[in-house]
Amino acid sequence: MVTPTLIGLNVLVWFVVVAATGDISLWGGEVTTVHRDFALHGPSVDNGDYWRLVTSGFLHYGLLHLGMNMLVLWWLGRTLEPAIGGLRLLMIYSVALLGGSLGALVLDPGLRVATAGASGAVFGLGGAVVVAERTFRLDRQDSGVLGFLLINIVISLAIPGISMGGHIGGLLLGVLAAAVLWGFTNWSAFSRATITLYPLRLLPDLMVLALGAGTVWLTLNVVTPRWHDPFF
């Protein structure tokens, strides 16, 4: 299953950072040498460190930061993956991760530490759950995800140092990806067309992939060029 794999990968990265740097902080953590090379930082991305858009989503600051994100990922993944399958879950997670990087670079230009964490991608999965509940009218079985997201957005606004942009960016891209996937599913004309034109069934997935590619293009060509501050 994809959800345990994503959790395992995040945990593995945390252990690698601990082994490489000795940083085993419970909360807060340090800007380690690994964070300097792989966390999200606008000028570095603009200078060619494109991998940071992805690798930053697998780094965390402290054990509690990791644990909280993984707990929510487990909760949301167990809700979504049985319904949509591992591949589509991974697509939404990936697009939301990229959206979180974009949002952090757009809305948090004053953040002077390297941004890291899976929360943007996790917020995207939360947005996808909300879209599913509203699309399929599951209000009587509301999971409480919408309330959880709203509370965490308030917390992001109230506590300094939290990447509000990363949360909002991941949430918006997760909602958009889910809207594409389930919008086509509920479109009766599209469902009828796929009976005779089977390849059309891939159209929603291709559109989500295009959404991710467009997010990367926008980040690299519009957003990061405006960052000119020296690294740290």
N, C-alpha and C positions, 0 to 999 in steps of 0.2 A: 504493500500500500504506500501511496505517496506521502501521506501525512506523517507516519512514523519515520519515513526516510528523511523528510525535511527536518524533523526534530532531531534526528540522529546526526545529520550534517551540521546543524547549528551547534549541537553539544560537542561534536568532534572538533569543530573550529575553536570552541572555547578552550578545550583541553590543549590544543596545539598552541594557542596563545599563552596559556599558563606555562607549558613546557618551555616555550621559547623565551619568555620574558620574566617568569616568576610572579606575574601579577595575578594574585588569587583573591582580590578584594571582594567583599560581600556586596557592597553597593558603591557606585561611583566609578571605581576602577581608575586606571591610569591611561593616559594617551601613550600607549606603548609603541615600540618600534614597528610592530605589526600594524597598529592603527595608523601610524604615519605613512605606511606603504599601501594600505588597502582600504582605509575608511574614506568616507565621502568628504572631499574638499574641493571647492570650486576651482581655484587656480591650478591645482594638480590635474584635474580632469581636463581643463583647458589646455594644459601643457602636454596632453597625450595619455594620461593615466585613465583611459576609458573604462578599464575593468572595475574601477571604484564604484561605478553606478550599480554593479551587481555585488561585488565582494563586501561592500559596506553593510549589506542586508544580512550578512552572516556573522558579523562581529558584534560584540556586546561589551558594555561597560559594567563589569561586576556580575556576580552570580545571580543576584536578585533580578537584575535587568534581563538576563537570559531566562531565568525560571519563569518570570511573569509572562514573557512573550511566548514561551513554549507551552505554558499551561493554556493560554488562550488559543494558540494554534491547534492544540489537541482538541479543544472544545469545538472550534469552528470546523476543523477538518473532519471530525467524526460526524458532523452535521451534513457537510456538503459532499464529501467523497462518495458515500454510498449512493447518493442521488444522481450525481453527474459524472462519476468516474474519475479515476486518478489523473488522466491526461488533461481533462478540462480544469480540474482543480489546480494542476500545475501551471496551466496557462494563465488562469486568473491570478494566482500567486505571483507569477513572474511579471505580468503586466503591472500589478499593483506595486511590486518591489521597485520597478522602474519609475512608476508614478511617484512613489515616495521620494526617490532621489531627485526627480524633477521638482517636486513640491518643496523639498528642503532647500534646494538651490535658489528657488524663486522667492520663497517667503521668509527664509532665515538667513539673509545676507550678513547679519550682524553676529551670527554664531561663530565664535572664534576657535572652537575645537572641532576636530574631525568628527563628523556625524556618523553614527553607526547604530545598527539595531534592525530587527525584523519587524518592528511595529508597523511600518508602512505597508508591508505585504500582508500582515495580519489584519490591519484595518481594512484592506481591500477584500479579504475573505469575509469580514464582518459585513461590509457593504453588499457583497454578493448574497449573503444569507438574507438580508433585509429585502433585496430585490426579489428573491425567490419567494419569500413569505407573502409579499404583496402581489406578485405575479400570479401565484397559484392560490391566493386568498386563504392563507393559512393563519389568519389572525387569531382564531380560537386556540391555535397551538403555538402562539407567539413564543419564540425562544428567549426573548429578553435581550437580543443582540442590539436592537436599536437603542434601548436605554443604556446599555453598556457603552456603546459608541458615543452617545451624547455626553455621558458622565466623563469619559476619558478626554473628550475634546475640551470640556470645561477645565479638567485637570491640566491639560496641555497649555491652556491659556494662563492658568493661575501659577504654575510652577516654572521659574526660570530654568533655562538649560534644556528643556524638552523641545524636540523639533516639531513644532506645530505644523510646519510646511510638509514634513515627511508624513505625518498622520493624515493630513487633508489630501495630499497628493495621492497617497496609496488608496485612501477611501474612494476618491473620485474615479480613479482608474479601475478599481475593482467593481464599482457600480456600473461603469460604462461597459466593461467586459461582460458582466453578467447580463446587462440589458440587451446586449447584442445576442448572446447565446440563447436566452430565454424568449427574447422578442421574436426571433425567427421560429422558435419552437411553437409559440402560440399563434403564429400567423398561418391561418388555414390555407391560404392560396399558396404559400411556400411549401407547406406540407404536401399539398396535392401535386405540386410541380416536381417534388423530389421522387414521386412514385415513378414517373417516366424518365426523369433526368436525375439519376442517382448521384452523380458527382456534385449536384447542387447541395447535398447534405454537408459538404465540406465548407460551404460558403461562410457560415457563422464563425467557424474556427479560423479560417483564413482572415476574416475581418478582425478578429481579436489579435492575431499575429501582426497584422498591419497596424493595429492600434499600438502595440508594443514597439514596433519599428518606428512609427511616427513619434512616439514619446522620446525614444533615443535621439532621433534626428533633431527634434525641438530642443532637447537638453544640450546637445553638443553644438548646434549651430546658432541658437538664439540666446540661451540662458548662460552657459558657462563663459562665453567670451566677455561678459561684463565683469567677471571676477579678475581683479588685478592686484589684490593684496598679497604680500609675501606669505609663504607657507608658515603658519603659526607666527 
